[in-house]
Amino acid sequence: MDNIYIDKVLSGDRHAFRYFISTYKDMAFSIAISMLKNELFAEEVVQEAFVQAYLSLSNFKKEAKFSTWFYKILVRTAYKYRAKNKIVDAEFDLSKHDLPQQEAILQSLVRKEQSEIINDALMKIPSNESLILRLFYLEELSVKEITEITGWTENNSKVILHRARKSLSIVMKRLTENFQYGT
């Protein structure tokens, strides 16, 4: 379906690009907020990424999926925005935490009723970890596709994914305990 709209846009139908915006805006915002931890910044980055994608659409090679190509643009745009605005992640020290039941907690991602807790947790872990979890679990991208989007090596992506699972597990445990006890 993406290729049909790509052809329409390249043929001069500017309105056909709305398809891409409506299809990818939610996940793009989710990825951007993971990286920037700020809704206003995320909106700016998503808008800029769509503009860049529109202007660069003639360079898109149809061997790849449009989503992979677009998310690569989005991630690069977010990294540039972070650098330009000197956005840094808060420190998160894994060494201070016990990691039991991490797999059980991670599986809770699937439960819809915990989506608020999950989003809170993703906001509390480093942006690269939040990004890789969203790409891997929510977008269901392979590690190889993630390396194409982020520019990380495959091994680095696997390490970040492993750390992200641990970080998310710790934060989820804390948030669910707080939720259960109302603190």
C-alpha positions as CSV (number, residue, x, y, z in Angstrom):
1,M,0.0,0.0,0.0
2,D,2.8,2.4,0.8
3,N,4.3,2.0,-2.6
4,I,1.0,3.1,-4.2
5,Y,1.1,6.4,-2.2
6,I,4.8,6.9,-2.8
7,D,4.1,6.8,-6.6
8,K,1.2,9.2,-6.2
9,V,3.3,11.7,-4.3
10,L,6.2,11.4,-6.8
11,S,3.7,12.0,-9.6
12,G,2.8,15.3,-8.0
13,D,-0.2,14.5,-5.8
14,R,0.9,16.3,-2.7
15,H,-2.3,15.3,-0.8
16,A,-1.4,11.7,-1.1
17,F,1.3,12.2,1.6
18,R,-1.5,12.5,4.1
19,Y,-1.7,8.7,4.0
20,F,1.8,8.5,5.5
21,I,1.0,11.0,8.2
22,S,-2.1,9.3,9.3
23,T,-0.5,5.9,9.1
24,Y,2.8,6.7,10.9
25,K,2.1,9.7,13.1
26,D,1.2,7.8,16.3
27,M,4.2,5.5,16.3
28,A,6.4,8.4,15.2
29,F,5.2,10.5,18.2
30,S,5.7,7.5,20.5
31,I,9.3,7.0,19.3
32,A,10.0,10.8,19.5
33,I,8.7,11.1,23.0
34,S,10.8,8.1,24.0
35,M,13.9,9.9,22.8
36,L,13.1,13.4,24.0
37,K,10.9,12.9,27.1
38,N,8.9,16.0,26.2
39,E,5.7,16.2,24.2
40,L,6.4,19.6,22.6
41,F,9.8,18.6,21.5
42,A,8.4,15.3,20.2
43,E,5.8,17.1,18.1
44,E,8.4,19.4,16.6
45,V,10.7,16.4,15.7
46,V,7.8,14.4,14.2
47,Q,6.7,17.3,12.1
48,E,10.3,17.9,10.9
49,A,10.8,14.2,10.1
50,F,7.6,14.2,8.0
51,V,8.8,17.3,6.1
52,Q,12.2,15.6,5.5
53,A,10.6,12.4,4.4
54,Y,8.3,14.4,1.9
55,L,11.3,16.3,0.5
56,S,13.5,13.2,0.3
57,L,10.8,10.8,-1.0
58,S,12.4,10.7,-4.5
59,N,15.5,9.2,-2.8
60,F,13.5,6.3,-1.2
61,K,14.6,2.9,-2.5
62,K,11.6,0.6,-2.6
63,E,13.7,-2.5,-1.6
64,A,13.3,-1.3,2.1
65,K,10.0,-0.8,3.9
66,F,8.8,2.8,4.0
67,S,8.3,2.5,7.7
68,T,12.0,1.6,8.3
69,W,13.2,4.4,6.0
70,F,10.9,6.9,7.7
71,Y,11.8,5.8,11.3
72,K,15.4,6.2,10.4
73,I,14.8,9.8,9.4
74,L,12.8,10.3,12.6
75,V,15.5,8.9,14.8
76,R,18.2,11.0,13.1
77,T,16.1,14.1,13.5
78,A,15.5,13.4,17.2
79,Y,19.2,12.8,17.8
80,K,20.0,16.1,16.0
81,Y,17.3,17.9,18.1
82,R,18.7,16.4,21.3
83,A,22.2,17.6,20.4
84,K,21.1,21.0,19.3
85,N,19.1,21.6,22.4
86,K,21.6,19.8,24.7
87,I,19.0,17.3,26.0
88,V,20.5,14.6,28.2
89,D,19.1,11.6,30.0
90,A,18.9,11.4,33.7
91,E,21.2,8.9,35.3
92,F,19.8,5.5,35.9
93,D,22.0,3.1,37.8
94,L,21.2,-0.6,37.4
95,S,23.8,-1.7,39.9
96,K,21.6,-0.6,42.8
97,H,18.7,-2.8,41.9
98,D,17.7,-6.5,42.2
99,L,16.4,-8.0,39.0
100,P,14.1,-10.9,39.9
101,Q,11.0,-11.6,37.8
102,Q,12.1,-9.3,34.9
103,E,10.6,-11.6,32.3
104,A,7.2,-11.7,34.1
105,I,7.2,-7.9,34.3
106,L,8.2,-7.5,30.7
107,Q,5.4,-9.7,29.6
108,S,3.0,-7.4,31.2
109,L,3.6,-5.0,28.3
110,V,1.0,-6.9,26.4
111,R,-1.8,-6.1,28.9
112,K,-3.8,-3.1,27.7
113,E,-4.8,-2.0,31.2
114,Q,-1.2,-1.4,32.1
115,S,-0.5,0.9,29.2
116,E,-0.3,4.0,31.4
117,I,2.2,2.4,33.7
118,I,4.2,1.2,30.6
119,N,4.3,4.7,29.1
120,D,5.4,6.1,32.5
121,A,8.1,3.5,32.7
122,L,9.3,4.2,29.2
123,M,9.6,7.9,30.1
124,K,11.8,7.1,33.0
125,I,14.4,5.0,31.3
126,P,17.2,6.3,29.0
127,S,15.9,7.4,25.5
128,N,17.9,4.9,23.5
129,E,16.5,2.1,25.7
130,S,12.9,3.4,25.3
131,L,13.4,3.7,21.6
132,I,14.7,0.2,21.1
133,L,11.8,-1.3,23.2
134,R,9.2,0.6,21.2
135,L,10.8,-0.4,17.9
136,F,11.3,-4.1,18.9
137,Y,8.0,-4.7,20.7
138,L,5.5,-2.2,19.5
139,E,6.6,-1.9,15.9
140,E,7.8,-5.5,15.9
141,L,10.9,-4.7,14.0
142,S,13.8,-7.1,13.9
143,V,17.2,-6.3,15.4
144,K,18.5,-5.9,11.8
145,E,15.8,-3.4,10.9
146,I,16.5,-1.5,14.2
147,T,20.2,-1.2,13.2
148,E,19.2,0.3,9.9
149,I,17.0,2.9,11.6
150,T,19.4,3.8,14.4
151,G,22.8,3.3,12.8
152,W,23.9,1.1,15.8
153,T,25.7,-2.1,15.2
154,E,23.8,-5.3,15.5
155,N,25.7,-6.3,18.7
156,N,25.2,-2.8,20.2
157,S,21.5,-3.1,19.5
158,K,21.3,-6.4,21.2
159,V,23.2,-5.0,24.3
160,I,20.9,-2.0,24.4
161,L,17.8,-4.2,24.1
162,H,19.1,-6.4,26.9
163,R,19.8,-3.3,29.1
164,A,16.4,-1.8,28.2
165,R,14.6,-4.9,29.3
166,K,16.4,-4.8,32.7
167,S,15.7,-1.1,33.1
168,L,12.1,-1.4,32.1
169,S,11.7,-4.3,34.5
170,I,13.0,-2.3,37.4
171,V,11.0,0.7,36.7
172,M,7.8,-1.4,36.0
173,K,8.3,-3.2,39.3
174,R,8.6,0.1,41.1
175,L,5.6,1.6,39.3
176,T,3.4,-1.4,39.8
177,E,4.3,-1.5,43.5
178,N,3.5,2.2,43.8
179,F,0.2,1.5,41.9
180,Q,-0.7,-1.4,44.2
181,Y,0.0,0.5,47.4
182,G,-1.1,3.9,46.3
183,T,2.2,5.6,47.0
